[in-house]
Amino acid sequence: MIPAMEAAKAVEFHRGNALVVATSAALREWNQVSQRRDLDVDLTDCMDRAPAVGLGLSLAQPDRKVMVLDCDATLRTDLAGLATVGESKPDNFVHFVFEDAGYSSTGGIPIRGLDNLDFASIAAGAGYAQTYQFDSLEELLIGMEEVMAQTGPTFVVVKVIQQEDPPPFPTRTMAEGWATVRETLGRDSQ
């Protein structure tokens, strides 16, 4: 398993100028490591909508990578979002799912049936062009360059373990985050 903070650092290292939509437990680590918070969309109120928000951004910003940092517990509540992404075929879309071995997002309580879901197979069946799965930090660090070079939509399962005392959620509101991203994109287009 990969410490979730290390997984977030690996994603940040390869980010470039990508827009990042982060939610649930992945947002906690992402808030600590992101070097471009002006390009981050924090989903704190509609956590299970990360794929839909990322898809909208990828279609609106076709010349910029859009990365979604999702979690297994939130993704399972809206698996249909994978089909919408697969049907739309955004080539700039990279969807990471932090699959939590310790069920930290539910206070250590296993979610019935979650262990039986093969997210990578579901994403492939939904139309994602590429799928990857990493369960060691070394494999993730080596594989990230290939992941980011692919034509999407690309789906990446990262098997993580959360630290015992997770970092806090960001203090900015979703509205503040959206305003910052909108302002940054406006400056970038001039």
C-alpha positions in Angstrom: 0.0 0.0 0.0 1.0 3.6 -0.6 0.8 6.2 2.1 -1.9 8.6 0.8 0.3 11.7 1.3 3.0 10.1 -0.8 0.5 9.3 -3.6 -0.6 13.0 -3.5 3.0 14.1 -3.8 3.6 11.9 -6.8 0.5 13.4 -8.5 1.7 16.9 -7.7 5.1 16.2 -9.1 3.6 15.4 -12.5 0.8 17.9 -12.5 2.3 20.7 -14.6 -0.5 23.3 -15.1 -3.4 20.8 -14.9 -6.6 21.7 -13.2 -7.3 19.4 -10.3 -10.6 18.5 -8.9 -10.1 16.8 -5.5 -12.7 15.4 -3.1 -13.2 13.4 0.1 -10.1 12.0 1.8 -7.9 12.7 -1.2 -8.6 16.4 -0.8 -7.0 16.4 2.7 -3.6 15.3 1.4 -4.0 17.4 -1.8 -4.6 20.5 0.2 -1.2 20.0 1.9 0.9 19.3 -1.2 -0.6 21.3 -4.1 1.7 24.0 -5.4 -1.0 25.5 -7.6 -4.1 26.0 -5.3 -5.2 28.6 -7.8 -5.9 25.7 -10.2 -7.6 23.5 -7.6 -11.3 22.8 -7.3 -12.2 21.5 -3.8 -15.4 19.5 -3.7 -16.5 19.5 -0.1 -20.3 19.6 -0.5 -20.9 17.4 -3.5 -18.1 14.8 -3.1 -19.6 12.2 -5.3 -19.7 14.5 -8.3 -15.9 14.8 -8.9 -16.0 12.9 -12.2 -18.8 15.1 -13.5 -17.1 18.3 -12.4 -13.8 17.1 -13.9 -15.6 16.2 -17.2 -17.1 19.7 -17.5 -13.8 21.3 -16.9 -12.0 19.0 -19.4 -14.6 19.8 -22.1 -14.4 23.6 -21.3 -10.5 23.5 -21.2 -9.5 21.1 -24.0 -5.9 22.3 -24.1 -5.3 21.7 -20.4 -5.0 18.4 -18.5 -7.8 17.9 -15.9 -7.1 15.6 -13.1 -9.7 14.2 -10.7 -8.6 13.0 -7.3 -11.4 10.7 -6.1 -11.9 8.1 -3.4 -13.4 4.7 -3.6 -16.1 5.4 -1.0 -17.3 8.5 -3.0 -17.0 7.0 -6.4 -19.1 4.0 -5.6 -22.1 6.3 -4.9 -22.1 7.5 -8.5 -20.6 4.8 -10.8 -22.7 6.1 -13.6 -20.4 9.1 -13.8 -17.8 6.8 -15.3 -20.1 6.0 -18.2 -20.7 9.7 -18.9 -16.9 10.3 -19.0 -16.3 7.2 -21.1 -19.0 8.3 -23.6 -17.6 11.9 -23.8 -14.0 10.7 -24.4 -12.2 13.7 -23.1 -8.5 13.1 -24.1 -7.2 15.5 -21.4 -9.0 13.7 -18.5 -7.1 11.7 -15.8 -9.2 10.2 -13.0 -7.3 9.0 -9.9 -9.1 6.9 -7.3 -7.5 6.5 -4.0 -8.6 3.1 -2.9 -8.3 3.1 0.9 -7.2 -0.2 2.4 -8.1 1.0 6.0 -11.6 2.5 5.3 -10.5 5.8 7.0 -13.3 7.7 5.2 -15.9 5.7 7.1 -14.1 5.6 10.4 -12.6 2.2 9.8 -15.9 0.6 9.1 -15.8 -1.5 5.9 -18.4 -0.6 3.3 -20.3 -3.8 2.4 -19.4 -4.9 -1.1 -16.7 -2.3 -1.7 -14.0 -4.9 -1.7 -15.7 -6.7 -4.6 -15.6 -3.7 -6.9 -12.9 -3.7 -9.6 -12.9 0.0 -10.4 -10.4 -0.3 -13.2 -12.5 -2.9 -15.0 -15.6 -0.8 -14.5 -13.9 2.2 -16.0 -12.6 0.2 -18.9 -16.1 -1.2 -19.6 -17.5 2.4 -19.3 -15.2 3.6 -22.1 -12.0 4.9 -20.5 -9.2 4.6 -23.0 -6.5 3.5 -20.5 -6.6 2.1 -17.0 -3.8 1.6 -14.5 -3.5 0.3 -11.0 -0.6 0.9 -8.5 -0.1 -0.6 -5.1 3.5 0.4 -4.4 5.0 3.8 -4.3 7.9 2.8 -6.6 5.5 1.6 -9.3 3.5 4.8 -9.0 6.5 7.0 -9.3 7.8 5.1 -12.3 4.3 4.9 -13.9 3.2 8.5 -13.5 5.1 9.8 -16.5 3.3 7.2 -18.8 -0.1 7.9 -17.2 0.3 11.7 -17.9 1.4 11.1 -21.5 -1.6 9.0 -22.4 -4.6 10.2 -24.4 -7.6 9.9 -22.1 -9.8 9.5 -20.6 -7.4 7.7 -18.3 -8.3 5.9 -15.0 -5.8 5.2 -12.3 -6.5 3.2 -9.1 -4.0 4.0 -6.4 -4.1 1.6 -3.4 -3.5 3.8 -0.4 -3.3 3.7 3.3 -4.3 6.9 5.3 -2.2 8.2 8.1 -3.7 7.8 11.6 -4.1 11.5 12.1 -5.2 12.8 8.7 -4.6 16.4 7.7 -7.6 18.8 7.9 -9.8 19.7 5.0 -9.1 23.1 3.4 -10.6 26.1 5.1 -11.6 27.9 1.9 -15.2 27.4 0.7 -16.1 25.8 -2.6 -17.2 29.2 -3.9 -13.8 30.8 -3.0 -12.0 28.0 -4.7 -14.1 28.3 -7.9 -13.6 32.1 -7.9 -9.8 31.7 -7.7 -9.8 29.1 -10.5 -12.0 31.2 -12.7 -9.7 34.2 -12.1 -6.6 32.2 -12.9 -8.1 30.8 -16.1 -9.1 34.3 -17.2 -5.6 35.6 -16.7 -4.1 32.5 -18.5 -6.3 33.1 -21.6 -5.2 36.7 -22.1 
